[in-house]
């Protein structure tokens, strides 16, 4: 199993993609983002993929990280497939 993709948020902080489906993404983030907000970052693999997420839920974990659930925005099919390959 490969290491989870590492997202570097544009406003600071990082996240790991925990799961990703056609219209849902779950991340463990060092930064919170309230429901209804949009957060943007970049995933670097063989190429840089810009990841924008419309946040539906944000909850704090006991360790201090945040679980963000939302919908990825503006991903091309190629970008989505690249992230799914990295995720699993």
Secondary structure, 3 states (H helix, E strand, C coil): CCCCCEEEECCCCEEEEEEECCCCEEEEECCCCCCCCEEEEEEECCCEEEEEEEEEEEEECCCCCEEEEEEEECCCHHHHHHHHHHHC
